[in-house]
Amino acid sequence: MDLRERLGEEITRAIRELRLEAVRPRPEEVVFSFRVERPVLDGKSLLLPADIPHGWIKYALRQAAFMVLLPETGVPQVEDLGWVYSEAPRKVWLRYRVKPEGPFQDYDPISLFSQLNSRQDVIKALRTSVLVIRCAAKRRGLSFPMLMSLVNRIVIPRIRLCETAKKIMEILSRNPRANLEDFKGAGLSPSSVSRYMKRLRSLGYLFGPENVNTFKLGLKTVLVSFPNVKKFRDALIGFPYTYSILIPISSEVKAHAYLVFPAEGLDDLEELRDRGMEFSTVEQTFQRLNLEPREDVVERVSEAFLTSCSSGRRAYFTENLPEVRITREDIRILNCVMECGRVSASFLSKRGIRSAKQRLFRLREYGYIVRVYLLGFPFGVDKAMIKVMRGLEEMERLGEALGCVASTIVHYVRGDFEGCVALSVVREEIRGKLYKMMKVLYGDDLLIAEDILDIQPGWRLPEHLWNEEMQSFEWEEPLEILKRSIS
């Protein structure tokens, strides 16, 4: 059988499996070409790289068969879904993918889809993705950040956590500094803890067991509110200090972004107020994980609200100024910790970092690397933002009230808005009841109860902006670029 016939069979199979019709012409020939670096549908031809290994051709044919189901979008990362469908080994995707522009180091659809329980679940998620992409293409509204966010929202809710993973998260929710003995005491084996922690990290539930103390690098976390229009969203996605972007479902409500920005540049950053932006600095954080939320919202929230009180357990990091000289090589190590949760000297040496053992020891000794687990939200799940105009003493009470029915992170912020800002993973069937209950509890002090779509690019410390002489991150030029982008 020649390649053209094999491709035709793969297209027929893709149409049958996904129950969708082709929207591109079926290729009439398969050509090996020195002009392309990855498989490309070119009119009625499928062009394959001339140097493609023989054993990879079958994956390229399956990937092309899937792409026949998708329209032209102008977003090359759409092709990654074809590699997921083809069941190609990860190294094939790494060879032929187009890396997205910007700070999207954590983008990895192969790993994401591999966590689904069956091939049938993968096909269902791919079919939904194709339908959504077709809709976006019709209104020419697809961008890479939107594609990544949509795929996360389609895939993540289909991934089911086992009881072991839930038990690990329950332990860490109570004690962010838990160690192996704590897990053993709960009847968990070291091997299972290691395996499930890796999965929880990849899904966004967990950061650790080590995290970077950004305060020691002169950085502050800032909540920015800005007009919910494309120009602002695109500019902030490309800004090297943007940690995440929160887009309300309603276009009439302002969007939000969390920045991790040099403290010495905050005054200049706040000059953007005349462009419709507002700024508040995060002062304290409270987190509560709830993987088994109950539906008796009114009773549960009322009890938690009436009985909770401040425990003072909030500070995991200190704001001391740097005590040792930090080089760009050290910043690379800190980024490896942010990526992996914990690194060894041998791992760093393999990445070309000199004197890795001594550098790693020093960063831990002086508190740049802190042993503490931080909780997060899985990428792509439905989230709500709730803003309450109350003081620091209310932060933990609000967190406990929301945490009894939803996983919650609450920040106390000061600036253009002073009060508590909560992000919660709220199930759709209880969302209305929870919002009404928040209105009962806080009245006119409740400013926002809004569903949001989040974009998390996988932020890292901007190594290229670290000034070794000044021992601080440079911010003037990136800020000027941001100003020009939204002017």
Secondary structure as a PSIPRED ss2 file (coil, helix, strand):
# PSIPRED VFORMAT (PSIPRED V4.0)

   1 M C   1.000  0.000  0.000
   2 D C   1.000  0.000  0.000
   3 L H   0.000  1.000  0.000
   4 R H   0.000  1.000  0.000
   5 E H   0.000  1.000  0.000
   6 R H   0.000  1.000  0.000
   7 L H   0.000  1.000  0.000
   8 G H   0.000  1.000  0.000
   9 E H   0.000  1.000  0.000
  10 E H   0.000  1.000  0.000
  11 I H   0.000  1.000  0.000
  12 T H   0.000  1.000  0.000
  13 R H   0.000  1.000  0.000
  14 A H   0.000  1.000  0.000
  15 I H   0.000  1.000  0.000
  16 R H   0.000  1.000  0.000
  17 E H   0.000  1.000  0.000
  18 L H   0.000  1.000  0.000
  19 R C   1.000  0.000  0.000
  20 L C   1.000  0.000  0.000
  21 E C   1.000  0.000  0.000
  22 A C   1.000  0.000  0.000
  23 V C   1.000  0.000  0.000
  24 R C   1.000  0.000  0.000
  25 P C   1.000  0.000  0.000
  26 R C   1.000  0.000  0.000
  27 P C   1.000  0.000  0.000
  28 E C   1.000  0.000  0.000
  29 E E   0.000  0.000  1.000
  30 V E   0.000  0.000  1.000
  31 V E   0.000  0.000  1.000
  32 F E   0.000  0.000  1.000
  33 S E   0.000  0.000  1.000
  34 F C   1.000  0.000  0.000
  35 R C   1.000  0.000  0.000
  36 V C   1.000  0.000  0.000
  37 E C   1.000  0.000  0.000
  38 R C   1.000  0.000  0.000
  39 P C   1.000  0.000  0.000
  40 V E   0.000  0.000  1.000
  41 L E   0.000  0.000  1.000
  42 D E   0.000  0.000  1.000
  43 G C   1.000  0.000  0.000
  44 K C   1.000  0.000  0.000
  45 S E   0.000  0.000  1.000
  46 L E   0.000  0.000  1.000
  47 L E   0.000  0.000  1.000
  48 L E   0.000  0.000  1.000
  49 P E   0.000  0.000  1.000
  50 A C   1.000  0.000  0.000
  51 D C   1.000  0.000  0.000
  52 I C   1.000  0.000  0.000
  53 P C   1.000  0.000  0.000
  54 H H   0.000  1.000  0.000
  55 G H   0.000  1.000  0.000
  56 W H   0.000  1.000  0.000
  57 I H   0.000  1.000  0.000
  58 K H   0.000  1.000  0.000
  59 Y H   0.000  1.000  0.000
  60 A H   0.000  1.000  0.000
  61 L H   0.000  1.000  0.000
  62 R H   0.000  1.000  0.000
  63 Q H   0.000  1.000  0.000
  64 A H   0.000  1.000  0.000
  65 A H   0.000  1.000  0.000
  66 F H   0.000  1.000  0.000
  67 M H   0.000  1.000  0.000
  68 V C   1.000  0.000  0.000
  69 L C   1.000  0.000  0.000
  70 L C   1.000  0.000  0.000
  71 P C   1.000  0.000  0.000
  72 E C   1.000  0.000  0.000
  73 T C   1.000  0.000  0.000
  74 G C   1.000  0.000  0.000
  75 V C   1.000  0.000  0.000
  76 P H   0.000  1.000  0.000
  77 Q H   0.000  1.000  0.000
  78 V H   0.000  1.000  0.000
  79 E H   0.000  1.000  0.000
  80 D H   0.000  1.000  0.000
  81 L H   0.000  1.000  0.000
  82 G H   0.000  1.000  0.000
  83 W H   0.000  1.000  0.000
  84 V H   0.000  1.000  0.000
  85 Y H   0.000  1.000  0.000
  86 S H   0.000  1.000  0.000
  87 E C   1.000  0.000  0.000
  88 A C   1.000  0.000  0.000
  89 P C   1.000  0.000  0.000
  90 R H   0.000  1.000  0.000
  91 K H   0.000  1.000  0.000
  92 V H   0.000  1.000  0.000
  93 W H   0.000  1.000  0.000
  94 L H   0.000  1.000  0.000
  95 R H   0.000  1.000  0.000
  96 Y H   0.000  1.000  0.000
  97 R C   1.000  0.000  0.000
  98 V C   1.000  0.000  0.000
  99 K C   1.000  0.000  0.000
 100 P C   1.000  0.000  0.000
 101 E C   1.000  0.000  0.000
 102 G C   1.000  0.000  0.000
 103 P C   1.000  0.000  0.000
 104 F C   1.000  0.000  0.000
 105 Q C   1.000  0.000  0.000
 106 D C   1.000  0.000  0.000
 107 Y C   1.000  0.000  0.000
 108 D C   1.000  0.000  0.000
 109 P H   0.000  1.000  0.000
 110 I H   0.000  1.000  0.000
 111 S H   0.000  1.000  0.000
 112 L H   0.000  1.000  0.000
 113 F H   0.000  1.000  0.000
 114 S H   0.000  1.000  0.000
 115 Q C   1.000  0.000  0.000
 116 L C   1.000  0.000  0.000
 117 N C   1.000  0.000  0.000
 118 S C   1.000  0.000  0.000
 119 R H   0.000  1.000  0.000
 120 Q H   0.000  1.000  0.000
 121 D H   0.000  1.000  0.000
 122 V H   0.000  1.000  0.000
 123 I H   0.000  1.000  0.000
 124 K H   0.000  1.000  0.000
 125 A H   0.000  1.000  0.000
 126 L H   0.000  1.000  0.000
 127 R H   0.000  1.000  0.000
 128 T H   0.000  1.000  0.000
 129 S H   0.000  1.000  0.000
 130 V H   0.000  1.000  0.000
 131 L H   0.000  1.000  0.000
 132 V H   0.000  1.000  0.000
 133 I H   0.000  1.000  0.000
 134 R H   0.000  1.000  0.000
 135 C H   0.000  1.000  0.000
 136 A H   0.000  1.000  0.000
 137 A H   0.000  1.000  0.000
 138 K H   0.000  1.000  0.000
 139 R C   1.000  0.000  0.000
 140 R C   1.000  0.000  0.000
 141 G C   1.000  0.000  0.000
 142 L C   1.000  0.000  0.000
 143 S C   1.000  0.000  0.000
 144 F H   0.000  1.000  0.000
 145 P H   0.000  1.000  0.000
 146 M H   0.000  1.000  0.000
 147 L H   0.000  1.000  0.000
 148 M H   0.000  1.000  0.000
 149 S H   0.000  1.000  0.000
 150 L H   0.000  1.000  0.000
 151 V H   0.000  1.000  0.000
 152 N H   0.000  1.000  0.000
 153 R H   0.000  1.000  0.000
 154 I H   0.000  1.000  0.000
 155 V H   0.000  1.000  0.000
 156 I H   0.000  1.000  0.000
 157 P H   0.000  1.000  0.000
 158 R H   0.000  1.000  0.000
 159 I C   1.000  0.000  0.000
 160 R C   1.000  0.000  0.000
 161 L C   1.000  0.000  0.000
 162 C C   1.000  0.000  0.000
 163 E H   0.000  1.000  0.000
 164 T H   0.000  1.000  0.000
 165 A H   0.000  1.000  0.000
 166 K H   0.000  1.000  0.000
 167 K H   0.000  1.000  0.000
 168 I H   0.000  1.000  0.000
 169 M H   0.000  1.000  0.000
 170 E H   0.000  1.000  0.000
 171 I H   0.000  1.000  0.000
 172 L H   0.000  1.000  0.000
 173 S H   0.000  1.000  0.000
 174 R H   0.000  1.000  0.000
 175 N C   1.000  0.000  0.000
 176 P C   1.000  0.000  0.000
 177 R C   1.000  0.000  0.000
 178 A C   1.000  0.000  0.000
 179 N C   1.000  0.000  0.000
 180 L H   0.000  1.000  0.000
 181 E H   0.000  1.000  0.000
 182 D H   0.000  1.000  0.000
 183 F H   0.000  1.000  0.000
 184 K H   0.000  1.000  0.000
 185 G H   0.000  1.000  0.000
 186 A C   1.000  0.000  0.000
 187 G C   1.000  0.000  0.000
 188 L C   1.000  0.000  0.000
 189 S C   1.000  0.000  0.000
 190 P H   0.000  1.000  0.000
 191 S H   0.000  1.000  0.000
 192 S H   0.000  1.000  0.000
 193 V H   0.000  1.000  0.000
 194 S H   0.000  1.000  0.000
 195 R H   0.000  1.000  0.000
 196 Y H   0.000  1.000  0.000
 197 M H   0.000  1.000  0.000
 198 K H   0.000  1.000  0.000
 199 R H   0.000  1.000  0.000
 200 L H   0.000  1.000  0.000
 201 R H   0.000  1.000  0.000
 202 S H   0.000  1.000  0.000
 203 L H   0.000  1.000  0.000
 204 G C   1.000  0.000  0.000
 205 Y C   1.000  0.000  0.000
 206 L E   0.000  0.000  1.000
 207 F E   0.000  0.000  1.000
 208 G C   1.000  0.000  0.000
 209 P C   1.000  0.000  0.000
 210 E E   0.000  0.000  1.000
 211 N E   0.000  0.000  1.000
 212 V E   0.000  0.000  1.000
 213 N C   1.000  0.000  0.000
 214 T H   0.000  1.000  0.000
 215 F H   0.000  1.000  0.000
 216 K H   0.000  1.000  0.000
 217 L H   0.000  1.000  0.000
 218 G C   1.000  0.000  0.000
 219 L E   0.000  0.000  1.000
 220 K E   0.000  0.000  1.000
 221 T E   0.000  0.000  1.000
 222 V E   0.000  0.000  1.000
 223 L E   0.000  0.000  1.000
 224 V E   0.000  0.000  1.000
 225 S E   0.000  0.000  1.000
 226 F E   0.000  0.000  1.000
 227 P C   1.000  0.000  0.000
 228 N C   1.000  0.000  0.000
 229 V C   1.000  0.000  0.000
 230 K H   0.000  1.000  0.000
 231 K H   0.000  1.000  0.000
 232 F H   0.000  1.000  0.000
 233 R H   0.000  1.000  0.000
 234 D H   0.000  1.000  0.000
 235 A H   0.000  1.000  0.000
 236 L H   0.000  1.000  0.000
 237 I H   0.000  1.000  0.000
 238 G C   1.000  0.000  0.000
 239 F C   1.000  0.000  0.000
 240 P C   1.000  0.000  0.000
 241 Y C   1.000  0.000  0.000
 242 T E   0.000  0.000  1.000
 243 Y E   0.000  0.000  1.000
 244 S E   0.000  0.000  1.000
 245 I E   0.000  0.000  1.000
 246 L E   0.000  0.000  1.000
 247 I E   0.000  0.000  1.000
 248 P E   0.000  0.000  1.000
 249 I C   1.000  0.000  0.000
 250 S C   1.000  0.000  0.000
 251 S C   1.000  0.000  0.000
 252 E C   1.000  0.000  0.000
 253 V C   1.000  0.000  0.000
 254 K C   1.000  0.000  0.000
 255 A E   0.000  0.000  1.000
 256 H E   0.000  0.000  1.000
 257 A E   0.000  0.000  1.000
 258 Y E   0.000  0.000  1.000
 259 L E   0.000  0.000  1.000
 260 V E   0.000  0.000  1.000
 261 F E   0.000  0.000  1.000
 262 P E   0.000  0.000  1.000
 263 A H   0.000  1.000  0.000
 264 E H   0.000  1.000  0.000
 265 G H   0.000  1.000  0.000
 266 L H   0.000  1.000  0.000
 267 D H   0.000  1.000  0.000
 268 D H   0.000  1.000  0.000
 269 L H   0.000  1.000  0.000
 270 E H   0.000  1.000  0.000
 271 E H   0.000  1.000  0.000
 272 L H   0.000  1.000  0.000
 273 R H   0.000  1.000  0.000
 274 D H   0.000  1.000  0.000
 275 R H   0.000  1.000  0.000
 276 G C   1.000  0.000  0.000
 277 M C   1.000  0.000  0.000
 278 E E   0.000  0.000  1.000
 279 F E   0.000  0.000  1.000
 280 S E   0.000  0.000  1.000
 281 T E   0.000  0.000  1.000
 282 V E   0.000  0.000  1.000
 283 E E   0.000  0.000  1.000
 284 Q E   0.000  0.000  1.000
 285 T E   0.000  0.000  1.000
 286 F E   0.000  0.000  1.000
 287 Q E   0.000  0.000  1.000
 288 R E   0.000  0.000  1.000
 289 L C   1.000  0.000  0.000
 290 N C   1.000  0.000  0.000
 291 L C   1.000  0.000  0.000
 292 E C   1.000  0.000  0.000
 293 P C   1.000  0.000  0.000
 294 R C   1.000  0.000  0.000
 295 E C   1.000  0.000  0.000
 296 D C   1.000  0.000  0.000
 297 V H   0.000  1.000  0.000
 298 V H   0.000  1.000  0.000
 299 E H   0.000  1.000  0.000
 300 R H   0.000  1.000  0.000
 301 V H   0.000  1.000  0.000
 302 S H   0.000  1.000  0.000
 303 E H   0.000  1.000  0.000
 304 A H   0.000  1.000  0.000
 305 F H   0.000  1.000  0.000
 306 L H   0.000  1.000  0.000
 307 T H   0.000  1.000  0.000
 308 S C   1.000  0.000  0.000
 309 C C   1.000  0.000  0.000
 310 S C   1.000  0.000  0.000
 311 S C   1.000  0.000  0.000
 312 G C   1.000  0.000  0.000
 313 R C   1.000  0.000  0.000
 314 R C   1.000  0.000  0.000
 315 A C   1.000  0.000  0.000
 316 Y C   1.000  0.000  0.000
 317 F C   1.000  0.000  0.000
 318 T C   1.000  0.000  0.000
 319 E C   1.000  0.000  0.000
 320 N C   1.000  0.000  0.000
 321 L C   1.000  0.000  0.000
 322 P C   1.000  0.000  0.000
 323 E C   1.000  0.000  0.000
 324 V C   1.000  0.000  0.000
 325 R C   1.000  0.000  0.000
 326 I C   1.000  0.000  0.000
 327 T C   1.000  0.000  0.000
 328 R H   0.000  1.000  0.000
 329 E H   0.000  1.000  0.000
 330 D H   0.000  1.000  0.000
 331 I H   0.000  1.000  0.000
 332 R H   0.000  1.000  0.000
 333 I H   0.000  1.000  0.000
 334 L H   0.000  1.000  0.000
 335 N H   0.000  1.000  0.000
 336 C H   0.000  1.000  0.000
 337 V H   0.000  1.000  0.000
 338 M H   0.000  1.000  0.000
 339 E H   0.000  1.000  0.000
 340 C H   0.000  1.000  0.000
 341 G C   1.000  0.000  0.000
 342 R C   1.000  0.000  0.000
 343 V C   1.000  0.000  0.000
 344 S C   1.000  0.000  0.000
 345 A H   0.000  1.000  0.000
 346 S H   0.000  1.000  0.000
 347 F H   0.000  1.000  0.000
 348 L H   0.000  1.000  0.000
 349 S H   0.000  1.000  0.000
 350 K H   0.000  1.000  0.000
 351 R C   1.000  0.000  0.000
 352 G C   1.000  0.000  0.000
 353 I C   1.000  0.000  0.000
 354 R C   1.000  0.000  0.000
 355 S C   1.000  0.000  0.000
 356 A H   0.000  1.000  0.000
 357 K H   0.000  1.000  0.000
 358 Q H   0.000  1.000  0.000
 359 R H   0.000  1.000  0.000
 360 L H   0.000  1.000  0.000
 361 F H   0.000  1.000  0.000
 362 R H   0.000  1.000  0.000
 363 L H   0.000  1.000  0.000
 364 R H   0.000  1.000  0.000
 365 E H   0.000  1.000  0.000
 366 Y C   1.000  0.000  0.000
 367 G C   1.000  0.000  0.000
 368 Y C   1.000  0.000  0.000
 369 I E   0.000  0.000  1.000
 370 V E   0.000  0.000  1.000
 371 R E   0.000  0.000  1.000
 372 V C   1.000  0.000  0.000
 373 Y C   1.000  0.000  0.000
 374 L E   0.000  0.000  1.000
 375 L E   0.000  0.000  1.000
 376 G C   1.000  0.000  0.000
 377 F C   1.000  0.000  0.000
 378 P C   1.000  0.000  0.000
 379 F C   1.000  0.000  0.000
 380 G C   1.000  0.000  0.000
 381 V C   1.000  0.000  0.000
 382 D C   1.000  0.000  0.000
 383 K E   0.000  0.000  1.000
 384 A E   0.000  0.000  1.000
 385 M E   0.000  0.000  1.000
 386 I E   0.000  0.000  1.000
 387 K E   0.000  0.000  1.000
 388 V E   0.000  0.000  1.000
 389 M C   1.000  0.000  0.000
 390 R C   1.000  0.000  0.000
 391 G C   1.000  0.000  0.000
 392 L H   0.000  1.000  0.000
 393 E H   0.000  1.000  0.000
 394 E H   0.000  1.000  0.000
 395 M H   0.000  1.000  0.000
 396 E H   0.000  1.000  0.000
 397 R H   0.000  1.000  0.000
 398 L H   0.000  1.000  0.000
 399 G H   0.000  1.000  0.000
 400 E H   0.000  1.000  0.000
 401 A H   0.000  1.000  0.000
 402 L H   0.000  1.000  0.000
 403 G H   0.000  1.000  0.000
 404 C C   1.000  0.000  0.000
 405 V C   1.000  0.000  0.000
 406 A C   1.000  0.000  0.000
 407 S E   0.000  0.000  1.000
 408 T E   0.000  0.000  1.000
 409 I E   0.000  0.000  1.000
 410 V E   0.000  0.000  1.000
 411 H E   0.000  0.000  1.000
 412 Y E   0.000  0.000  1.000
 413 V E   0.000  0.000  1.000
 414 R E   0.000  0.000  1.000
 415 G E   0.000  0.000  1.000
 416 D C   1.000  0.000  0.000
 417 F C   1.000  0.000  0.000
 418 E C   1.000  0.000  0.000
 419 G E   0.000  0.000  1.000
 420 C E   0.000  0.000  1.000
 421 V E   0.000  0.000  1.000
 422 A E   0.000  0.000  1.000
 423 L E   0.000  0.000  1.000
 424 S E   0.000  0.000  1.000
 425 V E   0.000  0.000  1.000
 426 V C   1.000  0.000  0.000
 427 R C   1.000  0.000  0.000
 428 E H   0.000  1.000  0.000
 429 E H   0.000  1.000  0.000
 430 I H   0.000  1.000  0.000
 431 R H   0.000  1.000  0.000
 432 G H   0.000  1.000  0.000
 433 K H   0.000  1.000  0.000
 434 L H   0.000  1.000  0.000
 435 Y H   0.000  1.000  0.000
 436 K H   0.000  1.000  0.000
 437 M H   0.000  1.000  0.000
 438 M H   0.000  1.000  0.000
 439 K H   0.000  1.000  0.000
 440 V H   0.000  1.000  0.000
 441 L H   0.000  1.000  0.000
 442 Y H   0.000  1.000  0.000
 443 G H   0.000  1.000  0.000
 444 D H   0.000  1.000  0.000
 445 D H   0.000  1.000  0.000
 446 L E   0.000  0.000  1.000
 447 L E   0.000  0.000  1.000
 448 I E   0.000  0.000  1.000
 449 A E   0.000  0.000  1.000
 450 E E   0.000  0.000  1.000
 451 D E   0.000  0.000  1.000
 452 I E   0.000  0.000  1.000
 453 L E   0.000  0.000  1.000
 454 D E   0.000  0.000  1.000
 455 I E   0.000  0.000  1.000
 456 Q C   1.000  0.000  0.000
 457 P C   1.000  0.000  0.000
 458 G C   1.000  0.000  0.000
 459 W C   1.000  0.000  0.000
 460 R C   1.000  0.000  0.000
 461 L C   1.000  0.000  0.000
 462 P C   1.000  0.000  0.000
 463 E H   0.000  1.000  0.000
 464 H H   0.000  1.000  0.000
 465 L H   0.000  1.000  0.000
 466 W E   0.000  0.000  1.000
 467 N E   0.000  0.000  1.000
 468 E C   1.000  0.000  0.000
 469 E C   1.000  0.000  0.000
 470 M C   1.000  0.000  0.000
 471 Q C   1.000  0.000  0.000
 472 S E   0.000  0.000  1.000
 473 F E   0.000  0.000  1.000
 474 E C   1.000  0.000  0.000
 475 W C   1.000  0.000  0.000
 476 E H   0.000  1.000  0.000
 477 E H   0.000  1.000  0.000
 478 P H   0.000  1.000  0.000
 479 L H   0.000  1.000  0.000
 480 E H   0.000  1.000  0.000
 481 I H   0.000  1.000  0.000
 482 L H   0.000  1.000  0.000
 483 K H   0.000  1.000  0.000
 484 R H   0.000  1.000  0.000
 485 S H   0.000  1.000  0.000
 486 I C   1.000  0.000  0.000
 487 S C   1.000  0.000  0.000
